[in-house]
Amino acid sequence: MKLFNASFRRASLAAIAVLAALATSNVSLLTSGFIGDAQAKKIVIKQTSIYVATLPTGCVKTIYGNVTVWRCGTIYYQPYKGRYVRVYIN
């Protein structure tokens, strides 16, 4: 039972962290999967003020954690309110 409580607590804290990150213009995700916290990889998606109505041709849908972005060559876009915003991924 203790293991379940610890896992549930960790999942709850992770969900709260993701929701807090989504409330800002920067989205920060901690993706760990089945590896330990010390080996977790942090992905930061920073939105710019550049918006486009349609994506250029040849863009590829890519998923980082639970966030969908479109890779168009070396430029990334994220769906946002019926259009796309350019983002930087670190």
JOMO-V248142 format. One line per field, one symbol per residue. ss: DSSP state (a for helix, b for strand, c for the rest). phi: phi as a letter, one per 30 degrees, with the letter a starting at -180 (. if undefined). burial: + if it has 16 or more other C-alpha atoms within 10 Angstrom, else -. A space follows every 10 residues. Layout:
# JOMO-V248142
ss: ???
phi: ???
burial: ???
This chain:
# JOMO-V248142
ss: caaaaaaaaa aaaaaaaaaa aacccbbbbb bcccccaaac bbbbbbbbbb bbcccccccb bbbbccbbbb bbccbbbbbb ccbbbbbbbc
phi: .ddddddddd dddddddddd dddcdccccc cbiccdddcd ccccccdccc bbdbdddidc dbccicccbc ccicccbbea hibbcdbccc
burial: ---------- -------+-- ------+++- +--------- ---++++--- +---+----- --------++ +----++++- ---++++---
